[in-house]
Every structure is written in structure tokens, then in C-alpha cells.
Amino acid sequence: MSRELPPRSLKLSTVINYFYRLLLSLSGCVVFLAVDSVLASSPSVAAEKIVIRYGLFEQSVPVADLRKYGETKQVSSNLQSFLHHLSPKQQKMLQEALQVKMSLDIVALDKFLDTVHVKQLLFGVSQGLARQDKAGVQALRGAVILGAKSKEGLGIISFLEAYPSERLVVDLPASLEVLRRSKLYSSSSNERPQDNLSATPIWQLELQYQILATSGKQYSGCLFGDSVSAELGNTLGDGTFNFALNGLSTISLVEQLKLLVPTNVKCQKTIIAIGGNDAWYGISNEMFISKLQEAIALARKTGSQEIFLLPAFYSTVAASLDPTVAAPLSRVAEINALINQVATTEKVLVESEGVQPLYEKNALKNNLTRDGDHLNPEGINIYRQALLKILGTPKIIRNS
């Protein structure tokens, strides 16, 4: 019988928030994994419950309940006692995380498995999972690959449903230590936001996956952008690839392109949707212009016949007043004026018409966002349609 979790006085909401981040990092580990033929051949055992353990206390939640919560927001009695320890904001984050589904290139994952960093990461994540055997790494590999092969793609639910054990036991103290050592996420939210992405392990690993997945290939359309664009996934049709990364500004975009161009990836059309983070990070006008011009020059080296710039994304009025969330709307407007200036100089197009329905008076509409800064499903659909109009009908390009 499961023992109840300790009362709120132990600040379990903070601990469980870290647990959420661990789950998110597990789903993010899709770029680090490859086919494990032994486990993949025996998928009959799958996790029916996820067990959260904190010292002598633990609570189990059926995976089926998590799936229902992710799909319908319906809360079972078992899940309710777990959610009791999360703030409303954390509950929303968990519900949204459960909806994340990713489509991945299995061949690229297979190659990525051989890297030293991947093996170290898998070993580290396995230390946060309590198992009686020593097959933690192999279990993770098998679960992620089987989850990625599912019809819905890889997400937290498909990962759990593919995990080769009836119970997945997460040791919260051990998981916290894993997160602390991994340095995949910043532990401080009080520092002024800045673009140091290229020095972070998660950015390096995500980019390494992109290189393995796209090296030597040709695409009819390539999208470069920040977290707003990243939320689209690879949903723009055959022959396209979404290179967007969370937190991207023109500074890290240039570093990304510098590493992608030598791999001989080719893009007939390139869309650059950047600028919101530049405004948020406080990047100067001179730096922004210089880096955006450099990014356009690098994009041309991929063989792009057409390059399109999108205006920087505005946040809601409320979000723009919180410097920990987004930049002031006035600064985003200034960045957009600079984008138009660079477009004229570089003779590229700015496509703003398609994304205008997202805004009202240079502010993101409240009914199209989930947090004031990112788009909800309705907003994402508007953005996707705008991109599809730019791309036209994507052509399937045969890669040699």
C-alpha cells in the first residue's frame, strides 16, 4: 500500500517541480537515444504506475490517470492527492508537459548513442530511478525508443507506457542531485536574462542532434527561431525541418548556423523568426543588426534561394510588464523596426501579414497564449498557417 506524501510544510511543491523538470528532461532525452534491439523486441511489459518516493514516503499514480489528465484535464482521486502538492501554475505546467509529443529521426538517434556525453547523461538520469536490477540505462533506452516509435510520437506518456517495468520509481532526492550535477537547467531565475546558450550542455546536445539528422540533406524549407517556433515541432510538411531552439537570439542563431553550414545541409527557402529574445536580453541595436546580417549571410550559404524574416513576437501587455517573462512591448517594436531595416539592406522579405491575427495593437491577444509569452494551440495553428503560406506546398526532396 502506498504511503501518503508528507504535508505541504515540507515544501514538496518545490521538490515536485524539480520532478516535473526531470520528466521534461527525460522527454528531452529523445535526442540522446537509439534503438535497443533486445528491449524493442519485447514490449509486453510497460509501466502501469509511476511512483514518487521521498525518503520513507511515497505515492503512486496510474499512468492511465496521467494520460487522461493530459488529454482531458480530468483528475482521478489518486492523481488529485498528488496534484494537491503542486501550485496551480505547476499543475498547468505538468498538464502541458503531458501533451508534448515529438517526432524524431531514429537513424540520427542511433548515431548519437555512440557519443560519450549521451552515455553519461543516460547514466546520470538512471541514478534518479530506483530499480532492483542494474538495467536502468537499458530501460531508459528501450522506453524512449519504443515511445518514439509510437503513433503519437515521444512524450512523457508514451515514454511511461513503454518503460519495461510495471512501476517506474522516481527517487526525488536522487533526481534533484542529478539535476544539480547535470547543469542542464539554470538554478537561478534572478539573474538578468542573457544569451549564453552555446555554452550550455542542453543547447550543444540539441544542436548535435540537428546536425546528425540533417547533415548532407536538402530541404524545401527550413525554420530558424526561438521557443515559439520550437513548439511547432516538425509539423510543416515533408521536405521541411524546424531548427528552432528555446531561448535563441541572433547571437546563438549565428553560432547555430556556423556549425550547421559545414555539414552541407541545404535549404531552398529559409524562414528566420527571431528578435523577441534579443529584446528581452537587452542586446544593443548595433549588435542585433550585425548578428542578423551575419545570420542571413550564413543562411545563403545553405543554398537558400529565398530568405524570409518574421517580426519579433510580442507578448501580452501583462507579460511585457514583468522583466522575468518578456521584454517591454516598446522594445519589441524597436527590434521589429530594425528587422525591416536589415531586410531592406539585405534585400530579403519581411512577412508580417500572416502573424498579424495573433496581435492587437502590437500586443499578443490574451486568448491566444498559455502564459502571456507563448502560444496556445489556437495561436500555434495561426502561426503554422502563416508559415505554410510562406513555404507554399513543400516539395519532397530526394536525398542522396
C-alpha positions as CSV (number, residue, x, y, z in Angstrom):
1,M,0.0,0.0,0.0
2,S,1.3,3.4,-0.9
3,R,2.1,5.8,2.0
4,E,0.9,9.3,1.8
5,L,3.3,12.1,0.9
6,P,4.4,14.4,3.8
7,P,2.4,17.6,4.3
8,R,2.9,20.9,2.5
9,S,5.1,22.2,5.3
10,L,8.0,20.2,3.8
11,K,7.7,22.3,0.6
12,L,7.1,19.3,-1.6
13,S,5.6,21.6,-4.2
14,T,9.2,22.8,-4.8
15,V,10.5,19.2,-4.9
16,I,7.8,18.0,-7.2
17,N,8.5,21.0,-9.5
18,Y,12.0,19.5,-9.8
19,F,10.4,16.2,-10.5
20,Y,8.4,17.8,-13.3
21,R,11.7,19.1,-14.7
22,L,13.2,15.6,-14.5
23,L,10.3,14.3,-16.5
24,L,10.7,17.1,-19.0
25,S,14.4,16.3,-19.3
26,L,13.6,12.6,-19.8
27,S,11.3,13.5,-22.7
28,G,14.0,15.9,-23.9
29,C,16.5,13.0,-23.9
30,V,14.9,11.7,-27.1
31,V,17.8,13.3,-28.9
32,F,20.2,11.2,-27.0
33,L,18.9,7.7,-27.6
34,A,18.9,5.0,-30.2
35,V,17.4,1.6,-31.0
36,D,18.0,-1.1,-28.4
37,S,17.0,-4.2,-30.3
38,V,16.8,-6.5,-27.3
39,L,14.3,-4.4,-25.4
40,A,12.5,-3.3,-28.5
41,S,11.7,-6.9,-29.3
42,S,9.9,-7.5,-26.0
43,P,7.5,-4.6,-25.4
44,S,4.9,-6.6,-23.5
45,V,5.9,-5.1,-20.1
46,A,5.1,-1.5,-19.6
47,A,4.8,0.9,-16.7
48,E,1.3,0.9,-15.2
49,K,2.2,3.3,-12.3
50,I,4.7,6.0,-11.7
51,V,5.8,6.0,-8.0
52,I,7.2,9.2,-6.4
53,R,9.4,8.4,-3.5
54,Y,10.7,10.9,-0.9
55,G,12.5,9.2,1.9
56,L,10.1,6.9,3.7
57,F,7.1,8.5,1.9
58,E,5.8,7.6,-1.5
59,Q,2.8,7.8,-3.6
60,S,1.8,6.1,-6.8
61,V,-0.1,7.5,-9.8
62,P,-1.5,5.2,-12.5
63,V,-0.1,6.1,-15.9
64,A,-3.6,5.9,-17.3
65,D,-4.7,8.7,-15.0
66,L,-1.8,10.8,-16.2
67,R,-2.8,10.2,-19.8
68,K,-6.5,11.2,-19.1
69,Y,-5.3,14.3,-17.3
70,G,-3.0,15.3,-20.2
71,E,-5.8,14.7,-22.8
72,T,-8.9,15.9,-20.9
73,K,-7.8,17.6,-17.7
74,Q,-9.9,15.1,-15.8
75,V,-8.4,14.3,-12.4
76,S,-8.8,10.9,-10.7
77,S,-8.7,10.5,-6.9
78,N,-5.2,9.1,-7.0
79,L,-4.0,12.0,-9.1
80,Q,-5.8,14.6,-7.0
81,S,-3.8,13.7,-3.9
82,F,-0.6,14.2,-6.0
83,L,-1.7,17.4,-7.6
84,H,-2.5,18.7,-4.1
85,H,1.2,19.3,-3.6
86,L,1.5,21.5,-6.7
87,S,0.6,25.1,-7.2
88,P,-2.0,25.9,-9.9
89,K,0.9,27.1,-12.1
90,Q,2.8,23.9,-11.6
91,Q,-0.3,21.8,-12.3
92,K,-0.8,23.7,-15.6
93,M,2.9,23.1,-16.5
94,L,2.5,19.4,-15.8
95,Q,-0.7,19.2,-17.9
96,E,1.0,21.0,-20.8
97,A,4.2,18.8,-20.5
98,L,2.0,15.7,-20.7
99,Q,0.7,17.0,-24.1
100,V,4.2,17.3,-25.6
101,K,4.8,14.8,-28.5
102,M,7.9,14.7,-30.6
103,S,8.7,13.1,-33.9
104,L,12.3,12.1,-34.3
105,D,14.8,10.7,-36.7
106,I,15.7,7.2,-35.5
107,V,18.8,6.9,-37.7
108,A,20.1,10.1,-36.2
109,L,19.4,8.9,-32.7
110,D,21.3,5.7,-33.5
111,K,24.4,7.6,-34.4
112,F,24.0,9.9,-31.4
113,L,24.0,6.9,-29.0
114,D,27.7,6.4,-29.5
115,T,28.7,9.8,-28.1
116,V,30.3,9.9,-24.7
117,H,28.1,12.7,-23.5
118,V,25.0,10.7,-24.2
119,K,26.1,7.7,-22.3
120,Q,27.0,9.9,-19.3
121,L,23.6,11.6,-19.5
122,L,21.7,8.3,-19.6
123,F,23.7,7.0,-16.6
124,G,23.0,10.2,-14.7
125,V,19.3,10.1,-15.3
126,S,19.2,6.4,-14.3
127,Q,20.5,7.3,-10.9
128,G,17.2,9.1,-10.2
129,L,15.3,5.9,-10.8
130,A,15.0,3.2,-8.2
131,R,15.4,-0.3,-9.6
132,Q,16.3,-3.6,-8.0
133,D,18.5,-4.5,-11.0
134,K,21.2,-2.6,-12.8
135,A,19.4,-2.1,-16.0
136,G,18.4,1.5,-15.5
137,V,20.2,2.8,-18.6
138,Q,18.9,0.0,-20.8
139,A,15.4,0.5,-19.5
140,L,15.5,4.2,-20.4
141,R,16.9,3.5,-23.9
142,G,14.2,1.0,-24.6
143,A,11.3,3.1,-23.3
144,V,12.3,6.2,-25.2
145,I,12.8,4.3,-28.5
146,L,9.5,2.5,-28.2
147,G,7.8,5.7,-27.2
148,A,9.3,7.5,-30.2
149,K,8.1,4.7,-32.4
150,S,4.5,5.1,-31.2
151,K,1.9,6.6,-33.4
152,E,1.7,9.8,-31.3
153,G,5.5,10.2,-31.1
154,L,7.6,10.5,-28.0
155,G,6.2,12.3,-24.9
156,I,6.1,11.6,-21.2
157,I,3.1,9.3,-21.6
158,S,4.4,7.3,-24.4
159,F,7.7,7.0,-22.6
160,L,6.0,5.8,-19.4
161,E,3.8,3.3,-21.3
162,A,6.9,1.8,-23.0
163,Y,9.0,1.6,-19.8
164,P,9.9,-2.1,-19.3
165,S,8.7,-2.5,-15.8
166,E,5.2,-2.4,-14.2
167,R,6.4,0.5,-11.9
168,L,8.7,3.4,-12.6
169,V,10.0,4.6,-9.2
170,V,11.4,8.1,-9.1
171,D,13.7,8.9,-6.1
172,L,13.2,12.6,-5.7
173,P,16.3,13.4,-3.6
174,A,18.4,11.5,-6.1
175,S,16.7,13.2,-9.0
176,L,17.4,16.6,-7.5
177,E,21.0,15.7,-7.3
178,V,21.1,14.5,-10.9
179,L,19.6,17.9,-12.0
180,R,22.1,19.8,-9.9
181,R,25.1,17.9,-11.3
182,S,23.8,17.9,-14.9
183,K,23.6,21.7,-15.2
184,L,21.1,21.3,-18.0
185,Y,19.0,23.9,-16.4
186,S,19.9,27.2,-14.7
187,S,19.2,27.1,-10.9
188,S,18.8,30.9,-10.7
189,S,15.9,32.9,-12.0
190,N,17.1,36.2,-10.5
191,E,19.9,36.9,-12.9
192,R,19.4,39.2,-15.9
193,P,18.5,37.1,-18.9
194,Q,21.2,36.7,-21.4
195,D,22.2,34.6,-24.4
196,N,24.8,32.1,-23.2
197,L,23.1,29.2,-24.9
198,S,26.1,28.0,-26.9
199,A,27.9,27.3,-23.6
200,T,25.1,25.2,-22.2
201,P,25.0,21.3,-22.4
202,I,21.4,21.1,-23.5
203,W,21.9,23.5,-26.4
204,Q,25.0,21.6,-27.5
205,L,23.2,18.3,-27.4
206,E,20.1,19.6,-29.2
207,L,22.3,21.1,-31.9
208,Q,24.3,17.9,-32.2
209,Y,21.1,16.0,-32.9
210,Q,20.1,18.6,-35.6
211,I,23.5,18.0,-37.3
212,L,23.1,14.3,-37.2
213,A,19.5,14.5,-38.5
214,T,20.1,17.0,-41.3
215,S,23.8,16.6,-42.5
216,G,24.0,16.4,-46.3
217,K,20.2,16.6,-46.7
218,Q,18.2,19.0,-48.8
219,Y,15.0,20.7,-47.6
220,S,12.4,22.8,-49.4
221,G,12.0,24.9,-46.3
222,C,14.0,25.5,-43.1
223,L,12.7,27.4,-40.0
224,F,15.0,29.0,-37.5
225,G,13.6,30.6,-34.4
226,D,13.1,30.6,-30.6
227,S,10.8,28.8,-28.3
228,V,7.6,30.0,-30.1
229,S,8.7,28.3,-33.3
230,A,10.1,25.3,-31.4
231,E,6.6,24.5,-30.2
232,L,5.6,23.7,-33.8
233,G,7.9,20.7,-33.9
234,N,8.4,19.2,-37.4
235,T,4.8,19.8,-38.5
236,L,5.3,22.0,-41.6
237,G,5.2,19.1,-44.1
238,D,7.6,16.7,-45.8
239,G,10.8,18.2,-47.0
240,T,11.0,20.8,-44.2
241,F,12.9,21.0,-41.0
242,N,12.4,23.0,-37.8
243,F,15.8,24.2,-36.4
244,A,14.2,26.4,-33.7
245,L,15.7,26.3,-30.2
246,N,14.4,27.6,-26.9
247,G,16.0,30.9,-25.9
248,L,17.5,31.6,-29.3
249,S,18.5,35.2,-30.2
250,T,20.6,36.4,-33.1
251,I,23.8,35.7,-31.1
252,S,23.1,32.0,-30.7
253,L,21.5,31.8,-34.1
254,V,24.8,32.8,-35.7
255,E,26.6,30.1,-33.7
256,Q,24.0,27.5,-34.7
257,L,24.4,28.3,-38.4
258,K,28.2,28.3,-38.1
259,L,28.0,24.7,-37.1
260,L,25.2,23.7,-39.5
261,V,26.6,25.2,-42.7
262,P,29.8,23.0,-42.8
263,T,27.5,19.9,-42.7
264,N,26.3,20.7,-46.2
265,V,22.6,20.9,-45.2
266,K,20.7,22.7,-48.0
267,C,17.6,24.8,-47.7
268,Q,15.7,26.2,-50.7
269,K,13.7,28.6,-48.5
270,T,14.8,29.8,-45.1
271,I,12.5,31.5,-42.5
272,I,14.1,33.4,-39.7
273,A,11.7,34.1,-36.8
274,I,13.9,35.9,-34.3
275,G,14.0,39.0,-32.2
276,G,11.9,38.6,-29.1
277,N,14.7,37.2,-27.0
278,D,17.1,39.9,-28.4
279,A,14.7,42.5,-26.9
280,W,14.5,40.6,-23.7
281,Y,18.2,40.0,-23.3
282,G,18.9,43.8,-23.9
283,I,21.0,43.3,-27.0
284,S,22.0,46.6,-28.5
285,N,20.7,47.8,-31.8
286,E,24.2,47.7,-33.3
287,M,24.7,44.1,-32.2
288,F,21.3,43.0,-33.3
289,I,21.8,44.4,-36.8
290,S,25.3,42.9,-37.1
291,K,24.2,39.5,-36.0
292,L,21.0,39.4,-38.1
293,Q,23.1,40.3,-41.2
294,E,25.6,37.6,-40.4
295,A,22.8,35.1,-39.9
296,I,21.4,36.0,-43.3
297,A,24.8,35.6,-44.9
298,L,25.2,32.2,-43.4
299,A,21.7,31.1,-44.4
300,R,22.6,32.0,-48.0
301,K,25.5,29.5,-47.7
302,T,22.9,26.7,-47.3
303,G,21.8,27.5,-50.9
304,S,18.6,29.4,-49.9
305,Q,17.1,31.0,-52.9
306,E,14.6,32.9,-50.7
307,I,15.0,34.2,-47.2
308,F,12.1,35.5,-45.2
309,L,12.2,37.4,-41.9
310,L,9.3,37.3,-39.4
311,P,8.7,40.1,-37.0
312,A,9.7,39.5,-33.4
313,F,6.9,38.1,-31.3
314,Y,5.1,40.4,-29.0
315,S,3.9,39.2,-25.5
316,T,0.7,40.3,-23.8
317,V,0.6,43.7,-22.1
318,A,0.7,42.0,-18.7
319,A,3.7,39.8,-19.5
320,S,5.6,42.7,-21.0
321,L,5.5,44.4,-17.6
322,D,7.3,41.5,-15.9
323,P,11.0,41.6,-16.8
324,T,11.4,37.9,-15.8
325,V,9.0,36.9,-18.5
326,A,9.3,39.2,-21.6
327,A,10.7,42.4,-22.9
328,P,8.7,45.7,-22.9
329,L,6.4,45.9,-25.9
330,S,8.1,49.2,-26.9
331,R,11.5,47.4,-27.2
332,V,10.0,44.6,-29.3
333,A,8.6,47.3,-31.6
334,E,12.1,48.8,-31.9
335,I,13.5,45.4,-32.8
336,N,10.9,45.0,-35.5
337,A,11.9,48.3,-37.0
338,L,15.5,47.1,-37.1
339,I,14.3,43.9,-38.8
340,N,12.7,45.9,-41.5
341,Q,15.8,48.0,-41.8
342,V,18.0,44.9,-42.3
343,A,15.5,43.4,-44.7
344,T,15.8,46.5,-46.9
345,T,19.6,46.4,-46.8
346,E,19.9,42.7,-47.4
347,K,17.1,42.6,-50.0
348,V,15.0,39.9,-48.2
349,L,11.3,39.9,-47.4
350,V,9.6,40.6,-44.1
351,E,6.4,38.5,-43.9
352,S,4.1,40.0,-41.2
353,E,0.6,39.7,-42.6
354,G,0.2,36.0,-41.6
355,V,1.0,36.6,-38.0
356,Q,-1.0,39.8,-37.5
357,P,-4.1,37.9,-36.3
358,L,-2.1,37.0,-33.2
359,Y,-1.9,40.6,-32.1
360,E,-4.0,43.6,-31.2
361,K,-2.2,46.9,-31.1
362,N,1.2,45.4,-31.0
363,A,0.4,43.0,-28.1
364,L,-0.3,39.3,-28.1
365,K,-4.0,38.6,-27.7
366,N,-4.9,37.1,-24.3
367,N,-7.0,34.3,-25.8
368,L,-4.1,33.0,-28.0
369,T,-1.5,32.5,-25.3
370,R,-1.0,30.0,-22.5
371,D,1.4,32.1,-20.3
372,G,1.5,35.6,-21.8
373,D,4.6,34.9,-23.9
374,H,4.0,31.6,-25.7
375,L,1.1,30.5,-27.9
376,N,-1.7,28.1,-27.0
377,P,-2.9,25.5,-29.5
378,E,-5.2,28.1,-31.3
379,G,-2.3,30.5,-31.6
380,I,0.1,27.8,-32.7
381,N,-2.4,26.9,-35.5
382,I,-2.5,30.6,-36.7
383,Y,1.3,30.7,-36.7
384,R,1.6,27.4,-38.5
385,Q,-0.8,28.5,-41.3
386,A,1.3,31.7,-41.7
387,L,4.4,29.6,-42.2
388,L,2.7,27.2,-44.6
389,K,1.6,30.1,-46.7
390,I,5.2,31.3,-47.0
391,L,6.5,27.8,-47.8
392,G,3.8,27.1,-50.3
393,T,3.4,23.4,-51.0
394,P,6.5,21.8,-49.6
395,K,8.2,19.5,-52.1
396,I,9.6,16.1,-51.1
397,I,13.3,16.3,-51.9
398,R,15.1,13.1,-52.5
399,N,18.3,12.9,-50.5
400,S,21.3,11.0,-51.9
